[in-house]
Amino acid sequence: MDNQKFCFSSVTLRIDFGFQDRFNLNSQLEHLQSKYVGTGHADTNKFEWMVNQHRDSYASYIGHHALISYFAVAQNECIARVKFEFVEKMLQPCGLPVPRDEQ
């Protein structure tokens, strides 16, 4: 065991996706997109993506007491007021929706 040497700098890793792997990856992505709303889909535009990101962020802030305490101290507000404001911001976090072109 003492005379074995491991040289990781000379090792190269090559990943070659075949057709079957690509199909499997796409089907897994489609499954995730159908299961979770925030992952988007093929027709998701930039506005919808940003709304999902902002809502996920606000939900995380509200759910973690340390984060909501940090925001409350930084804004010089009580924790309940900051939670209330974040819940209100979750309704339209990015403003009014952009009209979509239906084709």
The first five atom37 places (N, CA, C, CB, O) and aatype in JSON, in Angstrom:
{
  "aatype": [12, 3, 2, 5, 11, 13, 4, 13, 15, 15, 19, 16, 10, 1, 9, 3, 13, 7, 13, 5, 3, 1, 13, 2, 10, 2, 15, 5, 10, 6, 8, 10, 5, 15, 11, 18, 19, 7, 16, 7, 8, 0, 3, 16, 2, 11, 13, 6, 17, 12, 19, 2, 5, 8, 1, 3, 15, 18, 0, 15, 18, 9, 7, 8, 8, 0, 10, 9, 15, 18, 13, 0, 19, 0, 5, 2, 6, 4, 9, 0, 1, 19, 11, 13, 6, 13, 19, 6, 11, 12, 10, 5, 14, 4, 7, 10, 14, 19, 14, 1, 3, 6, 5],
  "atom_mask": [
    [1, 1, 1, 1, 1],
    [1, 1, 1, 1, 1],
    [1, 1, 1, 1, 1],
    [1, 1, 1, 1, 1],
    [1, 1, 1, 1, 1],
    [1, 1, 1, 1, 1],
    [1, 1, 1, 1, 1],
    [1, 1, 1, 1, 1],
    [1, 1, 1, 1, 1],
    [1, 1, 1, 1, 1],
    [1, 1, 1, 1, 1],
    [1, 1, 1, 1, 1],
    [1, 1, 1, 1, 1],
    [1, 1, 1, 1, 1],
    [1, 1, 1, 1, 1],
    [1, 1, 1, 1, 1],
    [1, 1, 1, 1, 1],
    [1, 1, 1, 0, 1],
    [1, 1, 1, 1, 1],
    [1, 1, 1, 1, 1],
    [1, 1, 1, 1, 1],
    [1, 1, 1, 1, 1],
    [1, 1, 1, 1, 1],
    [1, 1, 1, 1, 1],
    [1, 1, 1, 1, 1],
    [1, 1, 1, 1, 1],
    [1, 1, 1, 1, 1],
    [1, 1, 1, 1, 1],
    [1, 1, 1, 1, 1],
    [1, 1, 1, 1, 1],
    [1, 1, 1, 1, 1],
    [1, 1, 1, 1, 1],
    [1, 1, 1, 1, 1],
    [1, 1, 1, 1, 1],
    [1, 1, 1, 1, 1],
    [1, 1, 1, 1, 1],
    [1, 1, 1, 1, 1],
    [1, 1, 1, 0, 1],
    [1, 1, 1, 1, 1],
    [1, 1, 1, 0, 1],
    [1, 1, 1, 1, 1],
    [1, 1, 1, 1, 1],
    [1, 1, 1, 1, 1],
    [1, 1, 1, 1, 1],
    [1, 1, 1, 1, 1],
    [1, 1, 1, 1, 1],
    [1, 1, 1, 1, 1],
    [1, 1, 1, 1, 1],
    [1, 1, 1, 1, 1],
    [1, 1, 1, 1, 1],
    [1, 1, 1, 1, 1],
    [1, 1, 1, 1, 1],
    [1, 1, 1, 1, 1],
    [1, 1, 1, 1, 1],
    [1, 1, 1, 1, 1],
    [1, 1, 1, 1, 1],
    [1, 1, 1, 1, 1],
    [1, 1, 1, 1, 1],
    [1, 1, 1, 1, 1],
    [1, 1, 1, 1, 1],
    [1, 1, 1, 1, 1],
    [1, 1, 1, 1, 1],
    [1, 1, 1, 0, 1],
    [1, 1, 1, 1, 1],
    [1, 1, 1, 1, 1],
    [1, 1, 1, 1, 1],
    [1, 1, 1, 1, 1],
    [1, 1, 1, 1, 1],
    [1, 1, 1, 1, 1],
    [1, 1, 1, 1, 1],
    [1, 1, 1, 1, 1],
    [1, 1, 1, 1, 1],
    [1, 1, 1, 1, 1],
    [1, 1, 1, 1, 1],
    [1, 1, 1, 1, 1],
    [1, 1, 1, 1, 1],
    [1, 1, 1, 1, 1],
    [1, 1, 1, 1, 1],
    [1, 1, 1, 1, 1],
    [1, 1, 1, 1, 1],
    [1, 1, 1, 1, 1],
    [1, 1, 1, 1, 1],
    [1, 1, 1, 1, 1],
    [1, 1, 1, 1, 1],
    [1, 1, 1, 1, 1],
    [1, 1, 1, 1, 1],
    [1, 1, 1, 1, 1],
    [1, 1, 1, 1, 1],
    [1, 1, 1, 1, 1],
    [1, 1, 1, 1, 1],
    [1, 1, 1, 1, 1],
    [1, 1, 1, 1, 1],
    [1, 1, 1, 1, 1],
    [1, 1, 1, 1, 1],
    [1, 1, 1, 0, 1],
    [1, 1, 1, 1, 1],
    [1, 1, 1, 1, 1],
    [1, 1, 1, 1, 1],
    [1, 1, 1, 1, 1],
    [1, 1, 1, 1, 1],
    [1, 1, 1, 1, 1],
    [1, 1, 1, 1, 1],
    [1, 1, 1, 1, 1]
  ],
  "atom_positions": [
    [[0.8, -1.2, 0.0], [0.0, 0.0, 0.0], [0.84, 1.27, 0.0], [-0.91, 0.0, 1.17], [0.4, 2.29, -0.53]],
    [[2.03, 1.23, 0.57], [2.84, 2.43, 0.66], [3.38, 2.87, -0.69], [3.99, 2.21, 1.61], [3.57, 4.07, -0.92]],
    [[3.61, 1.93, -1.6], [4.2, 2.32, -2.87], [3.16, 2.74, -3.92], [5.02, 1.17, -3.4], [3.55, 3.08, -5.04]],
    [[1.88, 2.73, -3.59], [0.87, 3.19, -4.54], [0.82, 4.71, -4.52], [-0.51, 2.59, -4.21], [0.81, 5.33, -3.46]],
    [[0.77, 5.29, -5.69], [0.69, 6.74, -5.8], [-0.59, 7.1, -6.54], [1.94, 7.32, -6.52], [-0.97, 6.46, -7.52]],
    [[-1.21, 8.13, -6.07], [-2.42, 8.61, -6.7], [-2.15, 9.99, -7.27], [-3.61, 8.65, -5.69], [-1.8, 10.92, -6.54]],
    [[-2.29, 10.11, -8.55], [-2.06, 11.39, -9.2], [-3.36, 11.83, -9.86], [-0.89, 11.29, -10.26], [-3.72, 11.36, -10.94]],
    [[-4.06, 12.73, -9.19], [-5.35, 13.18, -9.7], [-5.2, 14.27, -10.75], [-6.2, 13.68, -8.56], [-6.14, 14.53, -11.51]],
    [[-4.05, 14.91, -10.81], [-3.9, 16.0, -11.77], [-3.81, 15.48, -13.2], [-2.67, 16.82, -11.44], [-4.14, 16.2, -14.14]],
    [[-3.36, 14.25, -13.39], [-3.23, 13.71, -14.74], [-4.48, 12.96, -15.19], [-2.03, 12.8, -14.81], [-4.57, 12.55, -16.35]],
    [[-5.43, 12.79, -14.3], [-6.65, 12.06, -14.64], [-7.63, 13.02, -15.29], [-7.27, 11.4, -13.37], [-7.93, 14.09, -14.75]],
    [[-8.13, 12.64, -16.44], [-9.15, 13.45, -17.11], [-10.43, 12.65, -17.16], [-8.7, 13.87, -18.53], [-10.42, 11.44, -17.4]],
    [[-11.5, 13.31, -16.92], [-12.8, 12.68, -16.92], [-13.58, 13.15, -18.14], [-13.58, 13.0, -15.61], [-13.8, 14.34, -18.33]],
    [[-13.98, 12.2, -18.95], [-14.72, 12.54, -20.16], [-16.1, 11.92, -20.05], [-13.99, 12.06, -21.44], [-16.24, 10.71, -19.88]],
    [[-17.1, 12.76, -20.16], [-18.47, 12.29, -20.12], [-19.03, 12.37, -21.52], [-19.34, 13.11, -19.1], [-19.08, 13.45, -22.12]],
    [[-19.45, 11.25, -22.03], [-20.01, 11.2, -23.38], [-21.45, 10.73, -23.27], [-19.17, 10.27, -24.32], [-21.71, 9.56, -22.95]],
    [[-22.39, 11.63, -23.53], [-23.79, 11.27, -23.47], [-24.21, 10.66, -24.8], [-24.66, 12.5, -23.13], [-24.04, 11.26, -25.86]],
    [[-24.75, 9.49, -24.74], [-25.31, 8.87, -25.92], [-26.74, 9.33, -26.12], [0.0, 0.0, 0.0], [-27.26, 10.15, -25.35]],
    [[-27.37, 8.8, -27.14], [-28.75, 9.18, -27.44], [-29.68, 8.8, -26.3], [-29.22, 8.53, -28.74], [-30.56, 9.57, -25.92]],
    [[-29.49, 7.62, -25.76], [-30.36, 7.13, -24.68], [-30.23, 8.0, -23.43], [-30.03, 5.67, -24.34], [-31.23, 8.28, -22.76]],
    [[-29.01, 8.43, -23.12], [-28.79, 9.29, -21.95], [-29.45, 10.65, -22.13], [-27.3, 9.46, -21.69], [-30.03, 11.19, -21.19]],
    [[-29.38, 11.19, -23.33], [-30.01, 12.48, -23.6], [-31.52, 12.38, -23.47], [-29.64, 12.99, -25.0], [-32.16, 13.26, -22.9]],
    [[-32.09, 11.31, -24.0], [-33.54, 11.11, -23.89], [-33.95, 10.96, -22.44], [-33.97, 9.87, -24.7], [-34.95, 11.53, -22.01]],
    [[-33.17, 10.2, -21.68], [-33.47, 9.99, -20.26], [-33.39, 11.31, -19.5], [-32.5, 8.97, -19.66], [-34.23, 11.58, -18.64]],
    [[-32.39, 12.12, -19.8], [-32.23, 13.42, -19.14], [-33.41, 14.33, -19.45], [-30.91, 14.08, -19.57], [-33.92, 15.01, -18.56]],
    [[-33.84, 14.36, -20.71], [-34.99, 15.19, -21.08], [-36.27, 14.72, -20.43], [-35.16, 15.2, -22.6], [-37.1, 15.53, -20.01]],
    [[-36.46, 13.41, -20.32], [-37.67, 12.91, -19.68], [-37.66, 13.2, -18.19], [-37.82, 11.4, -19.92], [-38.71, 13.47, -17.6]],
    [[-36.49, 13.17, -17.55], [-36.4, 13.52, -16.14], [-36.71, 15.0, -15.94], [-35.01, 13.19, -15.58], [-37.4, 15.38, -14.98]],
    [[-36.22, 15.84, -16.83], [-36.49, 17.28, -16.75], [-37.97, 17.56, -16.93], [-35.67, 18.05, -17.8], [-38.54, 18.37, -16.21]],
    [[-38.61, 16.9, -17.89], [-40.04, 17.08, -18.1], [-40.83, 16.62, -16.88], [-40.5, 16.31, -19.34], [-41.83, 17.24, -16.51]],
    [[-40.39, 15.54, -16.24], [-41.06, 15.05, -15.04], [-40.96, 16.08, -13.91], [-40.47, 13.71, -14.6], [-41.95, 16.36, -13.23]],
    [[-39.77, 16.64, -13.71], [-39.6, 17.66, -12.67], [-40.43, 18.9, -12.96], [-38.13, 18.04, -12.54], [-41.02, 19.48, -12.05]],
    [[-40.47, 19.3, -14.22], [-41.23, 20.49, -14.59], [-42.73, 20.28, -14.4], [-40.94, 20.88, -16.03], [-43.44, 21.23, -14.07]],
    [[-43.21, 19.07, -14.58], [-44.63, 18.82, -14.36], [-44.95, 18.68, -12.88], [-45.07, 17.57, -15.12], [-46.08, 18.93, -12.46]],
    [[-43.97, 18.27, -12.09], [-44.19, 18.03, -10.66], [-44.11, 19.3, -9.84], [-43.19, 17.03, -10.14], [-44.89, 19.49, -8.91]],
    [[-43.17, 20.18, -10.17], [-42.94, 21.4, -9.39], [-43.23, 22.63, -10.24], [-41.5, 21.44, -8.84], [-42.74, 22.74, -11.37]],
    [[-44.02, 23.54, -9.7], [-44.43, 24.73, -10.45], [-43.25, 25.64, -10.73], [-45.51, 25.48, -9.68], [-43.16, 26.19, -11.83]],
    [[-42.36, 25.81, -9.79], [-41.28, 26.78, -9.91], [-40.19, 26.43, -10.9], [0.0, 0.0, 0.0], [-39.34, 27.27, -11.19]],
    [[-40.18, 25.21, -11.43], [-39.13, 24.83, -12.37], [-39.42, 25.29, -13.79], [-38.94, 23.34, -12.35], [-38.55, 25.22, -14.65]],
    [[-40.63, 25.75, -14.05], [-40.95, 26.26, -15.37], [-41.29, 25.15, -16.35], [0.0, 0.0, 0.0], [-41.37, 23.98, -15.99]],
    [[-41.49, 25.55, -17.59], [-41.78, 24.62, -18.68], [-41.33, 25.27, -19.97], [-43.31, 24.25, -18.74], [-40.7, 26.33, -19.94]],
    [[-41.63, 24.66, -21.08], [-41.14, 25.16, -22.36], [-41.7, 26.54, -22.71], [-41.48, 24.17, -23.46], [-41.04, 27.31, -23.41]],
    [[-42.89, 26.86, -22.24], [-43.53, 28.13, -22.57], [-43.35, 29.2, -21.49], [-44.99, 27.92, -22.82], [-43.99, 30.25, -21.57]],
    [[-42.52, 28.96, -20.51], [-42.3, 29.95, -19.44], [-41.5, 31.12, -19.99], [-41.57, 29.31, -18.24], [-40.44, 30.95, -20.57]],
    [[-42.04, 32.32, -19.78], [-41.3, 33.5, -20.23], [-40.49, 34.07, -19.07], [-42.28, 34.57, -20.8], [-40.56, 33.57, -17.95]],
    [[-39.74, 35.1, -19.34], [-38.84, 35.69, -18.35], [-39.61, 36.24, -17.15], [-38.0, 36.8, -18.98], [-39.17, 36.09, -16.01]],
    [[-40.75, 36.86, -17.39], [-41.54, 37.44, -16.31], [-42.02, 36.37, -15.35], [-42.73, 38.22, -16.88], [-41.9, 36.52, -14.13]],
    [[-42.58, 35.27, -15.88], [-43.06, 34.19, -15.03], [-41.92, 33.57, -14.22], [-43.75, 33.11, -15.87], [-42.1, 33.22, -13.05]],
    [[-40.76, 33.43, -14.85], [-39.6, 32.87, -14.16], [-39.2, 33.76, -12.98], [-38.41, 32.7, -15.14], [-38.92, 33.26, -11.89]],
    [[-39.16, 35.07, -13.21], [-38.77, 35.99, -12.14], [-39.81, 36.03, -11.02], [-38.57, 37.39, -12.71], [-39.45, 36.16, -9.85]],
    [[-41.09, 35.93, -11.36], [-42.13, 35.88, -10.33], [-41.93, 34.66, -9.45], [-43.55, 35.86, -10.97], [-42.03, 34.75, -8.22]],
    [[-41.66, 33.51, -10.06], [-41.42, 32.29, -9.28], [-40.19, 32.45, -8.39], [-41.23, 31.09, -10.2], [-40.22, 32.03, -7.23]],
    [[-39.13, 33.05, -8.9], [-37.92, 33.26, -8.11], [-38.19, 34.17, -6.92], [-36.8, 33.86, -8.99], [-37.76, 33.88, -5.8]],
    [[-38.9, 35.27, -7.15], [-39.18, 36.2, -6.06], [-40.09, 35.57, -5.01], [-39.82, 37.48, -6.61], [-39.87, 35.74, -3.81]],
    [[-41.1, 34.85, -5.45], [-42.01, 34.2, -4.48], [-41.29, 33.15, -3.67], [-43.2, 33.58, -5.21], [-41.52, 33.03, -2.46]],
    [[-40.42, 32.38, -4.29], [-39.64, 31.39, -3.55], [-38.73, 32.07, -2.54], [-38.8, 30.53, -4.51], [-38.57, 31.58, -1.42]],
    [[-38.14, 33.19, -2.92], [-37.27, 33.92, -1.99], [-38.05, 34.44, -0.8], [-36.57, 35.09, -2.72], [-37.63, 34.27, 0.34]],
    [[-39.2, 35.08, -1.05], [-40.01, 35.6, 0.05], [-40.5, 34.48, 0.96], [-41.2, 36.4, -0.49], [-40.53, 34.64, 2.18]],
    [[-40.88, 33.35, 0.39], [-41.32, 32.22, 1.2], [-40.18, 31.72, 2.08], [-41.84, 31.09, 0.31], [-40.4, 31.35, 3.24]],
    [[-38.97, 31.7, 1.55], [-37.82, 31.28, 2.34], [-37.52, 32.28, 3.45], [-36.59, 31.12, 1.44], [-37.23, 31.88, 4.58]],
    [[-37.61, 33.56, 3.14], [-37.36, 34.59, 4.17], [-38.37, 34.45, 5.31], [-37.44, 36.0, 3.55], [-38.0, 34.54, 6.48]],
    [[-39.64, 34.24, 4.96], [-40.68, 34.13, 5.98], [-40.5, 32.87, 6.81], [-42.08, 34.14, 5.33], [-40.75, 32.87, 8.01]],
    [[-40.07, 31.79, 6.18], [-39.93, 30.52, 6.87], [-38.71, 30.39, 7.77], [0.0, 0.0, 0.0], [-38.7, 29.55, 8.66]],
    [[-37.7, 31.2, 7.56], [-36.48, 31.12, 8.37], [-36.45, 32.31, 9.34], [-35.2, 31.11, 7.47], [-36.35, 33.47, 8.93]],
    [[-36.54, 31.99, 10.62], [-36.64, 33.03, 11.64], [-35.41, 33.93, 11.66], [-36.84, 32.41, 13.01], [-35.53, 35.14, 11.87]],
    [[-34.23, 33.37, 11.46], [-33.01, 34.18, 11.49], [-33.02, 35.22, 10.37], [-31.76, 33.28, 11.38], [-32.61, 36.37, 10.58]],
    [[-33.46, 34.84, 9.18], [-33.51, 35.78, 8.07], [-34.53, 36.89, 8.3], [-33.84, 35.05, 6.77], [-34.26, 38.07, 8.05]],
    [[-35.71, 36.51, 8.8], [-36.74, 37.53, 9.02], [-36.31, 38.47, 10.15], [-38.1, 36.87, 9.35], [-36.64, 39.65, 10.13]],
    [[-35.59, 37.94, 11.13], [-35.06, 38.8, 12.21], [-34.03, 39.77, 11.66], [-34.44, 37.94, 13.33], [-34.01, 40.94, 12.05]],
    [[-33.19, 39.3, 10.77], [-32.18, 40.16, 10.15], [-32.84, 41.3, 9.39], [-31.28, 39.34, 9.21], [-32.44, 42.46, 9.52]],
    [[-33.85, 40.98, 8.58], [-34.56, 42.02, 7.84], [-35.27, 43.0, 8.78], [-35.58, 41.39, 6.88], [-35.29, 44.2, 8.52]],
    [[-35.84, 42.48, 9.87], [-36.54, 43.35, 10.82], [-35.58, 44.33, 11.49], [-37.26, 42.51, 11.88], [-35.91, 45.5, 11.65]],
    [[-34.42, 43.86, 11.87], [-33.43, 44.74, 12.49], [-32.92, 45.76, 11.48], [-32.25, 43.93, 13.07], [-32.78, 46.94, 11.81]],
    [[-32.66, 45.32, 10.26], [-32.13, 46.23, 9.23], [-33.13, 47.32, 8.87], [-31.74, 45.44, 7.98], [-32.75, 48.45, 8.57]],
    [[-34.43, 46.99, 8.9], [-35.47, 47.96, 8.54], [-36.04, 48.7, 9.75], [-36.59, 47.27, 7.79], [-36.88, 49.58, 9.6]],
    [[-35.58, 48.33, 10.95], [-36.07, 48.91, 12.19], [-37.59, 48.74, 12.32], [-35.7, 50.41, 12.27], [-38.3, 49.68, 12.68]],
    [[-38.05, 47.54, 12.03], [-39.47, 47.18, 12.13], [-39.59, 45.93, 12.99], [-40.1, 46.95, 10.71], [-38.6, 45.24, 13.23]],
    [[-40.81, 45.64, 13.44], [-41.01, 44.4, 14.19], [-41.11, 43.24, 13.19], [-42.29, 44.49, 15.08], [-41.38, 43.44, 12.01]],
    [[-40.9, 42.03, 13.7], [-40.87, 40.84, 12.85], [-42.22, 40.63, 12.17], [-40.48, 39.59, 13.67], [-42.28, 40.28, 10.99]],
    [[-43.31, 40.84, 12.9], [-44.64, 40.64, 12.33], [-44.9, 41.6, 11.17], [-45.71, 40.83, 13.41], [-45.51, 41.21, 10.17]],
    [[-44.44, 42.85, 11.28], [-44.63, 43.82, 10.21], [-43.86, 43.4, 8.96], [-44.18, 45.22, 10.66], [-44.38, 43.51, 7.85]],
    [[-42.63, 42.93, 9.14], [-41.81, 42.51, 8.0], [-42.44, 41.29, 7.33], [-40.36, 42.19, 8.44], [-42.48, 41.21, 6.1]],
    [[-42.92, 40.33, 8.13], [-43.6, 39.16, 7.55], [-44.82, 39.58, 6.75], [-44.01, 38.17, 8.66], [-45.05, 39.09, 5.65]],
    [[-45.61, 40.5, 7.31], [-46.8, 40.98, 6.62], [-46.44, 41.64, 5.3], [-47.56, 41.97, 7.51], [-47.1, 41.4, 4.28]],
    [[-45.41, 42.47, 5.3], [-44.99, 43.13, 4.06], [-44.5, 42.13, 3.03], [-43.89, 44.16, 4.36], [-44.77, 42.28, 1.84]],
    [[-43.78, 41.1, 3.47], [-43.29, 40.08, 2.53], [-44.44, 39.28, 1.94], [-42.3, 39.15, 3.22], [-44.43, 38.94, 0.76]],
    [[-45.45, 38.97, 2.76], [-46.61, 38.24, 2.25], [-47.35, 39.1, 1.22], [-47.57, 37.84, 3.4], [-47.81, 38.59, 0.2]],
    [[-47.47, 40.4, 1.48], [-48.09, 41.29, 0.5], [-47.29, 41.36, -0.79], [-48.25, 42.69, 1.09], [-47.86, 41.4, -1.88]],
    [[-45.96, 41.38, -0.68], [-45.12, 41.45, -1.87], [-45.19, 40.16, -2.69], [-43.67, 41.72, -1.47], [-44.88, 40.18, -3.88]],
    [[-45.59, 39.06, -2.08], [-45.69, 37.8, -2.82], [-46.83, 37.82, -3.82], [-45.88, 36.64, -1.85], [-46.83, 37.02, -4.76]],
    [[-47.81, 38.71, -3.65], [-48.93, 38.76, -4.59], [-48.49, 39.16, -5.98], [-50.0, 39.72, -4.08], [-48.81, 38.48, -6.96]],
    [[-47.77, 40.25, -6.09], [-47.22, 40.71, -7.37], [-45.79, 41.18, -7.13], [-48.1, 41.85, -8.0], [-45.54, 42.39, -7.05]],
    [[-44.85, 40.25, -7.01], [-43.48, 40.64, -6.67], [-42.77, 41.43, -7.77], [-42.67, 39.43, -6.34], [-41.84, 42.17, -7.48]],
    [[-43.19, 41.28, -9.01], [-42.5, 41.95, -10.13], [-43.41, 42.93, -10.85], [-41.98, 40.91, -11.13], [-43.12, 43.32, -11.98]],
    [[-44.48, 43.33, -10.22], [-45.39, 44.27, -10.87], [-46.45, 43.55, -11.68], [0.0, 0.0, 0.0], [-46.66, 42.35, -11.53]],
    [[-47.1, 44.3, -12.54], [-48.17, 43.74, -13.37], [-47.59, 42.81, -14.44], [-48.99, 44.87, -14.04], [-46.49, 43.04, -14.93]],
    [[-48.34, 41.77, -14.78], [-47.84, 40.83, -15.79], [-47.75, 41.46, -17.17], [-48.72, 39.6, -15.85], [-48.52, 42.35, -17.53]],
    [[-46.8, 40.98, -17.92], [-46.58, 41.45, -19.29], [-47.56, 40.71, -20.2], [-45.1, 41.22, -19.75], [-47.7, 39.49, -20.09]],
    [[-48.26, 41.43, -21.11], [-49.17, 40.72, -22.02], [-48.41, 39.78, -22.95], [-49.98, 41.73, -22.85], [-47.36, 40.14, -23.49]],
    [[-48.94, 38.58, -23.12], [-48.29, 37.57, -23.95], [-48.9, 37.55, -25.33], [-48.4, 36.19, -23.31], [-50.1, 37.78, -25.5]],
    [[-48.09, 37.27, -26.3], [-48.56, 37.1, -27.67], [-48.99, 35.65, -27.84], [-47.46, 37.49, -28.72], [-48.17, 34.74, -27.74]],
    [[-50.27, 35.43, -28.1], [-50.77, 34.08, -28.32], [-50.69, 33.75, -29.81], [-52.24, 33.93, -27.81], [-51.27, 34.45, -30.64]],
    [[-49.98, 32.71, -30.12], [-49.83, 32.32, -31.53], [-50.36, 30.95, -31.76], [-48.38, 32.39, -31.97], [-50.32, 30.45, -32.89]]
  ]
}
